[in-house]
Amino acid sequence: MPISAFQKSLIFGVVLVFIFSSSFLVLWSLVGSQPLGHDEAVYLTEARSWIENAPADEFGIYRPIGMPGFAWFILQLTDSEKDVRMFGVFFSAITLVFLFLLFQRTASLWVALATVLLVGTSPLFLREAPNFLNDIPSAGMLFAALWLLWRYYKTAGQSKAIYIAAPFTALAFYLRYGAAASLGVIGIMSALILFPKFVNKEGSAFPPLGKTIAFFILLMLPHLIQAFQVYGNPTGILTKSASAAGREYLGQGLIDFIQWLPYTLAGPLVGAAAITGVIVTFVILFRKNLRQNHEGLLWLGAIGIGVFFLTGLLIHAEPRYVFFPVALLSGVGISGIYMLLEHKPKILHAGFMALIMLTTLPFAAIHYQQTDTFFRAKEQDRLRNVYVQASEIIHNDSIQEKSGCAVWAITTYRPAVSWYSECNTLKVADPQTFRKQLPSHQTKTMYSIVRTTSRDPQITPENAENFGVSLTEIFRGAGEDVIVYRINYQKPGVPQYIPNQAGD
């Protein structure tokens, strides 16, 4: 008995609900209450500053404004480490849904399921998704935009769902400014690969795409206006973002990414699938009949390669930065092998999909267990917990001071110190820089957090006289490698510092 259209839609809806709910439950089971990481604390302190006017020194203009926007909403309800990470769990589950929809449209239902299973159980996804971070949520919005763009292309412009692509792409950008590179590559590859065939489609409709682009530009206006106000040009913030990425030389990230394939970047299965995706893309590119019949795979593969290359070229390497292109190339790799079997008996198709899924399951169990162990270890990380304890000591010590507090500490833990202490956090440079900072903080209660094993500049009892201060110890962590000193501005016998005309 044939299945009706309604039954097909119902089954399809059940599959989507299953993907979302199962991934949500798995990720939520991994979420821990470990102290906030560097970027998590940066976004949350900025959101809290909107609510309470608390300090948020670590949030630079190059940081995406969308993350503290979501954090502002979450902080209205809760500020616990575990609860705020619900953001990552929710959007990561949505990301897998959009990844499924994309490859279900461009390849097949079975390819889409295999891709979601492979990517969704990779160590890269499992370790990054249960955090308050932006890389995977931004990638999910890009998957959604690609899915809508492909629907528009296949219907010769008749699909009005393309209009929704504008808020998806804008959200991807506002969550992660690095998505600008991905959007540029998507635009170029779409123009080179899809546009020529789209023009020749009978009854092609261009107005919906034009309206979508106009809508996207409208949504980008707040960013463009801010960039003009601060830097005088529309790309100023993006340029600042790239310069803050921390690469030592052009292409540093690309070399690291390539060295990490196939295992370190995202696990052995995803790494192998992504490498296969690169091969499949070039095979399609140089075979005319394949270019004509599989333009979707060529399009996605070209986007994946382009974004991977451009990201590695511009920034230092962290695996999460290339989740988007690696996930795309993994799907293309699976699709390419499936494509080779398209003229073979259906049992080969089913056998290949079954082989992928059966191979993935034991790796999935191993990756889940390793990730769970990883997060539980973070919860017990002594140094992180000592910094939290030190920050809370500072908070309790300074809470009676209406003028606020200021902390000088090493770079690594400053955002977390800011979150837990609710103080201004500043980097220790040299005595001259410190003295220039003092006028704006001397009415506050001031502290120095010293990590005894660090070689970074710090204000310690040994060099306090050089800074024109004296120190009073108020906390010494277990292991005695983290010490908190209250800074006394005027050391006995040392004249109070008064800035001179040169501003020294």
N, C-alpha and C positions, 0 to 999 in steps of 0.2 A: 504493500500500500504506500503510495507516494506521500511524502511529507508536505504539508501545506506551507504557504508562505508565513502564516501566523506561527506555526509550530517551529519553523526555522528561526524566526525572530526570537521566539521564546527560548529555544535552546541556546542561541547566541547570547541572549541576555544572561542566562544562567552561567554561561562560561565566563562572561565579564565579571559577574558578581563573585564567582568562585576565585578568579585571579586576584581581585581586589581583597576579598575577605581573608583568603588563605595567606597572602603575602603580608597583610596587615597584622594578622595574629602571630605569624612567625617573627616579624620585625619587632612587634611589641614585646614578645617574650625575651628579646635580646636587650631591650632598653635597660640601661643601668642608671644608678644614682651617683655615678662617679662625678668628681668636681668638673665644672665646665671647662671645656677646652679653650684654646686661644681664640679662635674665630667665634665660637659660640658666645663667649663672654663679651667680645667686642660688639656684636649685634644686640645682645640683651642689655648691656649698659647704655647704649644709645637709646633704646626704647624706654628704659627707665628714666633717662634724662628728660624725655618728653612728658612723662607722667609726674615725676617728682622734682624735676630740675636738678637731679643728681649729676655728678661729674661723669663725662664719657670721653676722656682724653684720647683713648686709643682709636676712636672712630674717625678715620680720615675721609676726606671728600671723595677719594677714589673707591670707597666702600659702597656697595649697592644699597640703595635706600629701601628696597623692598623687604629685606630681611628684618630690619628694625620695625618696619610697618607691621609685619605679621607678629613680631615679638610684642609690639604694643598691645595688640588684641589679646594675645595669650596671657600677658602679665596682668590684664584686668581680671583674670580668673585664677591664676596660680603663678608661683615663681619657683617651684621645686624643680630640681635638675631633671628628674624623670618626666614630669608632666610637660615641660616645655619641649621635650624631644618628641612629643606626639606630632609636632609639625613635620619632622622628617619621616616618621612612620607613615603618616597619611599621604604626603605627597610622593613618597617612594612607591607606595602601593598604586597610586594613580599613574605614576610613571610606567609601571609594568603593564597597566591596562592600555595606555596609549602606544607602547611598544608593540603590544599584541595587535592592536587595530591597524597599525602601520604595516606590519608584515603580513597580516591577513589580507590586506588590500593589494599589496604589491607582489606577494608570493602566493601563499596558501594558508589555510587554517592550521595545518599540521606544522608548517614551517614556523608560523607565529607562535604556536604552543611550545615548540622545541626551543625557540629563541628566548622566550620568556623564562622557561625553566632553566636554561643554561645561564643566562645573564642574572636572573633573580636569585640564583643559589651560588653565585661567584663570591669569593672572599672580598672583592672590591665592593660589591653592592651591599653585602651583609655588614661590613664594617663601617660603611659610610652612611647608610640609610637611617639607622636608629640614632641620629644626631641632629642637632639644630644647625644644619649646614645647607648650602645652597646648590651644590653642583648637580646632584641627582634631581631635585625638584625642577631646576632650570632645564635640564635635559628632557624631563618629561613634557614640559611645555613645548619644546622644540619637536619632540616626536609627534605631539598633537598637531602642530602647525604643518609638519610634513604630510601627515595623514590627510588633513583637510586639503592641502595643495594637490596631492595626488588624486583625490576625489574630484576636484575641480578640473584637473587635466583630463581624466578619463571620461568625464561627462561633457567634454568640449565647452566647459565654462557654464554649464547649466546648474551645477550644484551651488546653491546659495549658502551652504554651510561654510564656504570660504570666508565669509565675513567674520566668523568666530576666530579665524586664524590671527586676526590683528590683536585682540587682547591676549591671546596665548603667546605670541611672539614678544609683545611688550612686557608681559609678565616674566618671560624667560630672561629678558634683558634687565629688568629692574631687580630680579633676584640675583643675577650674576652679570656684571658688566662685561665679563669675558665672553658672554654669549654674542656680543657684537661681531666677533670674528666668525662665529658659526653662522650668523645671519648673513654676513657678507658672502661666505662660501656657498650657502644655500642659494642666494640670489644669483651668483655667477653660474653655478652648475645648472640651475633651473633654466637660465637663459640659453646656455650652450646645448643642453641635452633635451629639454622638454619643449622649449618655445618653438623651434623650427617645425616640429611635428604638430604642435598645437595650432599653429597658424594654418596648416593644411587640413585640419579637421573640418568637416562640413558643419556649418552653423556655429563656428567657434564664437563664444561671447567673451569679450574683453572687459566690459564695464564692471562686472563684479570684482575682478582682480584690481582694477584701478581704484574702485571705492575702498577695497580692503587696504591697499597701500596708503591711500589718503587717511584712512582711519588710524592706521599704524603710526603715521607721521604725527597725527593729532595727539595720540597717546604719548608720543615721544617729546612733545613740546616742553613739558616741565623740565626734563633733563637738558634739552637744548638751551632753554632760557637760563638755567643755572650755570651751564658751561660758559655761555656768553658773559654772564655777570661776573664770574670768577676769573676766567682765563681769556675772554675776548674772542673765542672761537668755539664752534660746536663740538670739536673733538678733544677739547682741553682735558676734561675729566678722564676720558678713555686713555689719553696719552699719559696722564698722571698714574692711572691704574696700571698701565703696562710698565712704567718705570719703577713702580713699587713692588713689582712681582719678584724681585730678588735674584734675577739671573745674573751670572757673572759675565757671560758673553752670549752673543747671538747664536741660537741653536743649542744652548746647553741642555734645555729640556728635551729636545728631540733625540739627542744622543742617549740620554738616560732612558727615555721611553723605549727606544729600540733595544737597548741592552736588557731592559726588563721583560721584553717579550721572549718566549710565550708565557713563562710561569709567573714571574714576580708581579707583573702589572695587574693581572686580574684572575690569576689561577690558570692551570694548564689547559683546561677545556676551552675557556673563553679566549685565551691567548692563541691556541691553535685555530679556533674558528675565525678569529680576527685576521690572522695571517692568511688563512684560506680565502677570506673575503677580499683581501688585497689582490690575491692571484686571480680570483674570479672576475674582479673589476677590470683588470688589464686584459684578461682573455676576451671578455665581452667587448672591450674597447677596440681590439684589433681584429675582430671577426664581424664582418658586415651583417651577416644574417642574425647573429646574436644581438648586435646593436639595435636592429630593427624590431626584434621580438622580445627583448628583455631590457628595454630602456629604463624601467623602474629600478632594476638591480644596478645598472650602470650609474644611474642618478644617485642612489643611496650610497653606493660604494665610492663614487667620486667625492661626495660630500664628506664621507667618513675619512677618506685619505686626506682631503684638503684641510679639514678641521684638525686632524691629528698633526699634520705637518706644521700648520700655522701656529697652533698652540705650543708645540715644542720649540718652534723658532723664537717665540716672543717671551716665554716665561720659564721659570725653573720648574723642575719636574716634581709633581705629586700625582699619584695614580688617579685621584678623583677628578683632576682637571680634564682628563680625556675619557671619562666615562661615556659621554655622548658618542664620540666617533668609534670607540671600541665596541659599544653595544650595536651600533649600526653595522660595522664591519662583521661582527659575529653573525648577525642575521643574514647578511649578504653571503657569508661563507656557507651557512647551512642551506640557503636558497640555491646557491650555485651547484652544490652536490645534488640537491633535489631536482634541479633543472636538467642535470645530465641523465636523470632517470625518467624524464617526462615521456619518452617513447617506449619505455620498458613496461613490462607487466606491472599492474597495480600492487601486486604482492611485494615487489621490490621497494616501491614507495613506502608501503606500510612497514616493511622490514627495516628500512633505513631510519625512519622516524622512531620506531621502537628501539633500535640500537642506540640512538642518541639519548633517548629518555632513560633507558635502562643503565647506560653508562653514566649519565648525569646523577642519578639518584644516590649511589654510594659516595660520590664526591660531594654531593649536597649535604649528606649527613656529616661527613668529615668537616666541611667548611663551617657548618652550623656549630658543631662542637668546638672547633678552634676559635670561632668568633665569640661564642659564649664565654669561653675561658679567657679570651682577650679582654672582654668587658669586665668580667669579674675581677681580673687582675688590676684593671684600672681603678676599680672601686677600692681596692686595698693598697693602691700605690702610696707608699709612705710619704714621699716628697710632696706630691700634689696635696695630700691631706694635711701635711704640716703647713703648707702655704695657706690653705684654707683656714686652718686654726690660727695662724699668725694674723691673717687678715681680719678674722673675727675678733681677735684680741684688740687690734687697732680700732675696729669699729666700736667696741665696748668702751675702750679707753677715751675715745674722742667724741662719743655721742652727746656729751653734755655741752660741747663747744658749738655755739650757734654759728660761728664763723667758718666751720668746716674743718677739713683735715687734708693733708697732702703727704704722699708717700713717694720716696725715691727707691727704685728697685731695678733689678736687671730686666732686660726686655722680655724674656720668655714668659714670665708669669704676670706681667703688669696687667693685662686685661682681667685675669681672674682676681688679682688683688683688688682692682677697681670695683669689680662686682661684689665681692664679699665684704670689703671694707667701706664702700661708698665714699671713698676719698678720691681726690685728684691723684693721678699716678704719673710720675715723671721719670725720665731716664737720667741716670747719673752720667754726666759727661766729664767735666773738669771743674776745678774751683771757680774759674772765671765765669763759666756758663751757669753754674749753680748760683753764684751771687747775683747774676742778672735775673734769675728766676725768682729770687727771694722776695722782692718788693710786692709781688702779687700773691704771695703765700705766707708772709711772715706773721700775719694775724691768725693764721690757722694753727692747729696742732699738727706738728710735722714729725715724720717718722722715716727711718731708714731700715729697709729689710735687707739683711746681709746673708748671702749664701756663702759659707766659708770655703767651699770647694770651687767657686766660680772665679774665673780670671777677669770677668767684666769689671769695669769701674764701679766701685761701691763706696759708700760713706761708712767708714769703720772707725773704731777707736784709734787705730794706728795713724789714720790720715785726717781725722776730724779737725785738727788744728789748721790744716791747709784750707779747709772749707770755712773756717771761722766759726765753728760750732763746737759744742760738747754733746756727748751722748749719754743717755740713761737707758740701760737695758730693762726691758719690760717683759720679754718672752724669749725663751730658748727652747727650740723644738727637740723632740726626741731624736737622739743621734747627734744633737748639738751642731748640725750643719746649717740651720736656719735660725737667725737671731733677729729680733725686732728691737730697735733702739728708738726712744723718743729723742728728737733733735731739739736741743736747747740752743736758741738762736745766738745768744750772746754768751760766749765762754768767759768765765772769770779771767780778768787780766788781758782780754782782747777787746779793743774798742768795737762798739757796734758798727757794722758796716753801713756806710751811707753812700749811695751812688753819686759819682762825680758827674761833671758836665759832659764828659765823653760817653756817659752811659755804661761805664764799667761796672 
